[in-house]
């Protein structure tokens, strides 16, 4: 019988660590808990293959710096960023820096396990990444050109007013396009829409 897949939970909130530990263990995963980025980085070089659930905002060292340090040390564990409301810009930065995915708190168990399994597949075979990218691109093909432009602005972390100014339309029109694109992508949050854009490779990323 194979060993259970290990999830490394890095979060300074003890209640969240306990909750995630219970959820993940009852779902068949092995779990190791770290109360901050410093403690995790000390152990990182000796960790078995697994997936990192990494909080963005921590008092000792933020999640983006932890992620950068992992890459600098050659530790290529897949990372799923956990972000609170209002931290979307930081999550976007994490995706650009190589995070496998990000999930917005509070999250449902099914969504979290889906992120973990997707990250796990990515670490095993690039084919999974290609398949996910193709699926995401197919979903984006349903958007109009203007909706794609609005989405690309959101990927860049721009507020509605700035997107409106750049596109020569009103902020209200941006809101309408944003609502329409989320409906077409069948997502309920900006975080989900941004994940699809990153998986597909947004026009803004291609231009950069």
C-alpha positions as CSV (number, residue, x, y, z in Angstrom):
1,X,0.0,0.0,0.0
2,X,1.4,3.4,-1.0
3,X,2.2,6.1,1.6
4,X,-0.4,8.9,1.9
5,X,0.4,12.1,0.0
6,X,1.7,14.8,2.4
7,X,0.3,18.2,2.7
8,X,2.4,20.9,4.4
9,X,0.2,23.5,5.9
10,X,1.9,26.8,6.6
11,X,-0.3,29.3,8.4
12,X,0.2,31.4,11.5
13,X,-3.5,30.9,12.6
14,X,-3.6,28.0,15.0
15,X,-7.4,27.5,14.5
16,X,-6.9,27.3,10.7
17,X,-4.1,24.8,11.1
18,X,-6.2,22.6,13.3
19,X,-9.2,22.8,11.0
20,X,-7.1,22.0,7.9
21,X,-5.3,19.2,9.6
22,X,-8.6,17.5,10.5
23,X,-10.1,18.0,7.1
24,X,-7.0,16.7,5.2
25,X,-6.4,13.7,7.5
26,X,-10.0,12.6,7.2
27,X,-9.6,12.9,3.4
28,X,-6.7,10.5,3.4
29,X,-3.7,12.8,3.4
30,X,-0.7,12.9,5.7
31,X,-0.3,16.4,7.2
32,X,2.6,18.4,8.7
33,X,1.8,21.8,10.3
34,X,4.0,24.9,10.4
35,X,3.2,28.0,12.3
36,X,5.0,30.3,9.9
37,X,7.3,30.7,6.9
38,X,10.5,30.7,8.9
39,X,9.8,27.3,10.5
40,X,8.8,25.9,7.2
41,X,11.9,27.1,5.3
42,X,14.1,25.5,8.0
43,X,12.6,22.1,7.3
44,X,12.1,22.6,3.5
45,X,15.3,21.0,2.2
46,X,14.4,17.7,4.0
47,X,10.8,17.4,3.1
48,X,9.3,14.4,1.3
49,X,7.3,15.1,-2.0
50,X,4.0,16.7,-1.2
51,X,2.0,19.9,-1.6
52,X,2.4,23.1,0.3
53,X,-0.7,25.0,1.5
54,X,0.8,28.4,2.0
55,X,-0.9,31.4,3.7
56,X,-0.1,34.8,2.1
57,X,-0.2,37.0,5.1
58,X,2.0,35.9,8.0
59,X,3.8,38.0,10.6
60,X,7.3,36.6,10.3
61,X,7.7,36.2,6.5
62,X,4.9,36.5,3.9
63,X,3.9,33.7,1.6
64,X,5.3,35.3,-1.5
65,X,8.8,35.5,0.1
66,X,8.5,31.9,1.3
67,X,7.7,30.9,-2.3
68,X,10.6,32.8,-3.8
69,X,13.0,31.3,-1.2
70,X,11.8,27.8,-2.0
71,X,12.5,28.3,-5.7
72,X,15.9,29.9,-4.9
73,X,16.8,26.8,-2.9
74,X,15.6,24.4,-5.7
75,X,12.7,23.1,-3.6
76,X,10.1,22.5,-6.3
77,X,7.1,21.3,-4.2
78,X,3.8,22.5,-5.7
79,X,2.4,25.4,-3.8
80,X,-1.2,26.4,-3.4
81,X,-1.6,29.9,-2.0
82,X,-4.3,30.5,0.6
83,X,-5.5,34.1,0.4
84,X,-7.9,36.2,2.4
85,X,-10.4,38.7,1.0
86,X,-8.5,41.6,-0.4
87,X,-5.3,39.7,-1.1
88,X,-6.0,38.9,-4.7
89,X,-3.1,41.1,-5.9
90,X,-0.7,39.0,-3.8
91,X,-2.2,35.8,-5.1
92,X,-1.8,37.1,-8.7
93,X,1.9,37.7,-7.9
94,X,2.2,34.2,-6.5
95,X,0.8,32.7,-9.7
96,X,3.2,34.7,-11.8
97,X,6.1,33.5,-9.5
98,X,5.1,29.9,-10.1
99,X,2.4,28.9,-7.6
100,X,0.3,25.9,-8.9
101,X,-2.9,27.6,-7.7
102,X,-4.5,29.8,-5.2
103,X,-7.7,29.6,-3.2
104,X,-9.6,32.3,-1.4
105,X,-10.7,32.0,2.2
106,X,-13.1,30.9,3.4
107,X,-13.0,27.9,1.1
108,X,-15.1,24.8,0.8
109,X,-13.6,21.4,1.3
110,X,-14.3,20.2,-2.3
111,X,-12.6,23.3,-3.7
112,X,-9.6,22.9,-1.5
113,X,-9.2,19.2,-2.3
114,X,-9.6,20.0,-6.0
115,X,-6.7,22.5,-5.8
116,X,-4.5,20.0,-4.0
117,X,-5.2,17.2,-6.5
118,X,-4.5,19.5,-9.4
119,X,-1.2,20.6,-7.9
120,X,-0.3,17.0,-7.2
121,X,-0.9,16.0,-10.9
122,X,1.1,19.0,-12.0
123,X,4.1,17.8,-10.0
124,X,3.8,14.3,-11.5
125,X,3.4,15.0,-15.2
126,X,3.4,18.1,-17.4
127,X,0.6,16.5,-19.4
128,X,-1.8,17.5,-16.6
129,X,-0.7,21.2,-17.0
130,X,-1.2,21.0,-20.7
131,X,-4.7,19.5,-20.4
132,X,-5.7,22.1,-17.8
133,X,-4.4,24.9,-20.0
134,X,-6.4,23.5,-23.0
135,X,-9.6,23.3,-20.9
136,X,-9.1,26.9,-19.6
137,X,-8.4,28.2,-23.1
138,X,-11.6,26.6,-24.3
139,X,-13.6,28.3,-21.6
140,X,-12.0,31.7,-22.4
141,X,-13.0,31.3,-26.1
142,X,-16.6,31.8,-25.0
143,X,-15.7,35.4,-24.0
144,X,-16.1,38.4,-26.3
145,X,-12.9,40.4,-27.1
146,X,-14.0,43.2,-24.7
147,X,-14.6,40.7,-21.9
148,X,-11.1,39.3,-22.5
149,X,-9.7,42.8,-22.3
150,X,-11.5,43.3,-19.0
151,X,-10.2,40.0,-17.7
152,X,-6.7,40.8,-18.7
153,X,-7.0,44.1,-16.7
154,X,-8.1,42.1,-13.7
155,X,-5.2,39.8,-14.1
156,X,-2.9,42.8,-13.9
157,X,-4.6,43.7,-10.6
158,X,-6.1,46.9,-12.0
159,X,-9.3,48.4,-10.4
160,X,-12.4,48.8,-12.5
161,X,-11.9,52.6,-12.9
162,X,-8.4,52.1,-14.4
163,X,-9.6,49.3,-16.7
164,X,-12.4,51.6,-17.8
165,X,-10.0,54.5,-18.5
166,X,-7.6,52.2,-20.5
167,X,-10.4,50.8,-22.6
168,X,-12.3,54.1,-23.1
169,X,-15.5,52.9,-21.5
170,X,-17.4,53.7,-18.2
171,X,-16.7,51.9,-14.9
172,X,-20.3,50.7,-15.0
173,X,-19.7,49.1,-18.4
174,X,-16.6,47.3,-16.9
175,X,-18.8,46.0,-14.1
176,X,-21.3,44.6,-16.7
177,X,-18.5,42.9,-18.7
178,X,-17.0,41.5,-15.5
179,X,-20.4,40.1,-14.4
180,X,-20.9,38.6,-17.9
181,X,-17.5,37.0,-18.1
182,X,-17.9,35.4,-14.7
183,X,-21.2,34.0,-15.8
184,X,-19.8,32.6,-19.0
185,X,-16.8,31.1,-17.1
186,X,-19.3,29.6,-14.6
187,X,-17.4,31.0,-11.6
188,X,-18.6,32.7,-8.5
189,X,-15.6,34.7,-7.5
190,X,-12.8,36.8,-9.0
191,X,-10.3,34.3,-7.7
192,X,-11.8,31.5,-9.7
193,X,-11.8,33.7,-12.9
194,X,-8.2,34.7,-12.4
195,X,-7.2,31.0,-11.9
196,X,-8.7,30.2,-15.3
197,X,-6.9,33.1,-16.9
198,X,-3.6,31.9,-15.4
199,X,-4.1,28.3,-16.4
200,X,-4.8,29.4,-20.0
201,X,-2.1,32.0,-20.2
202,X,-3.7,35.4,-20.4
203,X,-3.1,37.9,-23.2
204,X,-1.6,40.2,-20.7
205,X,0.9,37.5,-19.6
206,X,1.8,36.8,-23.3
207,X,2.4,40.4,-23.9
208,X,4.7,40.6,-20.9
